Amino acid sequence: MALAATFLALIGTLYTLASLAALRRFRPRAAPPPPLDPPPVVILKPLHGAEPRLADNLATALAEAAAWPGGARLVAGVARADDPAVAAFANARAAYPGIDARLVIDATRHGANAKVGNLLNMVAATPPGPPDEIIVLADSDMAVRPGYLAELAAALAQPGVGVATCLYAGRADAGAWSRIAAAGVGWQFLPAVAMAVRLGISWPCMGATIALRRATLERIGGFAPFADMLADDHAIGARVRALGLTIAYPPLVLTHAHPEASAGEWARRELRANVTVRVLDPWGYVGSVVTWPVPWALIALALAPGPVAGAVLGAAALARVALAAAVNRIAATRPLPPLAAPVRDMAGFVLYAAALVASRVDWRGTALSLTRHGQDIAER
C-alpha cells in the first residue's frame, strides 16, 4: 500500500508540473479587435438571491455590452419580484442607462433545473435576434474582463466552432470559508480542465460562459431539452458537438465569486460539483485520483516513514505551491497564499473521496438525486 501511494504521489507531482505548462495558453493578453462586421450580442443572466457583489459582477457584463460595436443587450431573470437580486440588477443598470438591459420576472417552472427554467422564461419574454446573433449565457457569479466579448466572437469565428466557453478561478467574497472554496476552484479545477483540453481527453462546456450563435442554439432545440439536467452546461456542449461542431476555449480566465460563509456551505457546493463530474465521467473522475499528490505522499509517509517518503512529500508540496502561485498570477486573484496549497489539498481530497459514494447533492436548498448523464430528480 505504501508503494502504491508513493507511485500515485509521484505521478501526481509530474501531472502538477505538466499543468503549469497547460496553463500558459490562458495567460492574460491583449484582446483581439472586434470583427469588421460585428454581430449583435445578447447576454443572458439568470439570477437568484443576494449574492455578494452581484451588482459589481453584473456591471462587468454591462460594461462589455456598452463597448460592443455590433450592439448588445442584457437580459436578466428572476422568479419573484421580491428576490434581492432585483435591487442588485437595478443598481448595476443605473450606471449604464444607454444599454438595452431588461429584467424578466416569471415564476413558471419547466423542470427540476430552476436555472434553465429561468432561462426559458427570459427567452420567451425577449424578442429574438438574427441567426448570427451571439447568445452569451453566463452565470450570475461571474465577473469578466475588458475584451471578453471580443474573445468570444473571435473564438466563434474559427471554422467549425459551435460553442465558446471559458475557464475560471475563484474570488472570495464572504470570509475564510469562501477563501477555501475559491482556492479549490483555482488550484484544482482550473489546471485539471486546462490539462484535459490540452490532451484532448475531455471537452467540457462550463456555465461560466457558454457563447453560441442563435442558429446553433435553435439547431439543438433551444434550452428546453435541458430543463431536468443539473449539468445543463455539459449537456449543451455535448449537443453542439453532436452536430459535428467543436468547443473553443478563449485564452482568458474569468472570476468566479464565492459566497460560502460556513463550512457546510463550502462542503455542499464542492461535493455537488464533484458528484456531477463523477456522474458525467465516472472513469475520468476515478482517474483524477492522480491530481492529489500531497495526500498520497502523506499516506505513503504514514505507512512507511523514511527519507524517500519525506522527499516525495516535499516534491509534491513544492509542485502544488508552484502551481497555486501560477494560478494566482494568471487569474489575478489570491484567495489564499500559495503556501496554503498542501493543506487545502487535504480538505479537497476528503470531498473528492466522499463524492465517490454520494448520490444526492444540494442545489440552493433543493436536494437532487442524480442519474446517469446528469439527469436530476428533485426531492422534498
PyMOL commands that set and color helices and strands:
alter all, ss='L'
color gray80, all
select helices_A, chain A and resi 2-26+54-67+85-94+114-124+148-156+176-199+214-219+224-226+232-242+263-280+282-291+293-303+307-331+338-354+372-374
alter helices_A, ss='H'
color red, helices_A
select strands_A, chain A and resi 41-46+72-78+100-105+134-137+142-143+161-165+167-172+210-213+246-248+253-258+360-363+366-370+376-379
alter strands_A, ss='S'
color yellow, strands_A
deselect
rebuild
show_as cartoon
